[in-house]
Amino acid sequence: MIVPVMLLAAHAFAADWTLHDIVDRANKALRGDSSHGHMAMTIVTPNWKREMEVEGWNHEREYAFIKILGPAKDKGNITLRRKTEMWIWMPKVERTIKIPPTMMHTSWQGSDFTYEDIVKADSVVKDYDHKLLKKTPEKDRVVYEIEGDPKPDAPVVWGKIILKVAVYGEGEQAEAVPLQEKDFSERGGLERTITFSDIKRMGGRLLPARLECVPENKPGQKTTIQYSELTFDVPLTEKFFSLGRLERGGL
């Protein structure tokens, strides 16, 4: 995404990939072109701990349908994303609420992730220019440290992003797996660190089954997501992500 796009030096590991390709493939590791998954989300603060069961569907990185399965007090809450717009369904009051732009930076379900994270799931690919900071060959992979700087006038939250991505395998079999993301403010201060771990094969893909998001300025607080199931290439269409389906509780 640098202009011109920086080509990587030849290497047995995906030698023809650009930095943009690496970032894009790592970003798609947990989503693919379409996916369906189950996960457990745990939010820990110095004063309380909260656990939720979540089921989610994604399509073309522009549509998402996320349903809370438990605990009982949150069961049935749904978040719907359609391109740049987002709604939530609250079954207890039988209301659909559209999330305004002013709320996009607020916490999603009390976690360290925001509505913006869901809406701009591929922002790191589209809105940033990438440059290579470090390349480290290891036993069965090559680890790339990549800096993302916002493109001019890009509507982004972060002033800089630093990614660590591991590339496994060769040629057509090569796979990119995210290892870490550090998000910085426009002033250059570190705001949060997302660590990807528990790398395993799920749904036929190599991916990190565990994510841990730690905010820099909130000691003792973190959000962990653990995937228990992921299926890719699910036959979904835009109709699946409809407001009618949202208000029917996903039925």
Secondary structure, DSSP 8 states (H G I E B T S, - for coil): --SS--B----TTTTT-BHHHHHHHHHTTTT-SEEEEEEEEEEE-SS-EEEEEEEEEEETTTEEEEEEEESTTTTT-EEEEETTEEEEEETTTTEEEE--GGGTTSBSTTSSSBHHHHHTTTHHHHSEEEEEEEEEE-SSEEEEEEEEEE-TT---S-SEEEEEEEEESSGGG-EEEEEEEEEE-TTS-EEEEEEEEEEEEETTEEEEEEEEEEETTSTT-EEEEEEEEEEES----GGGG-HHHHHTTT-
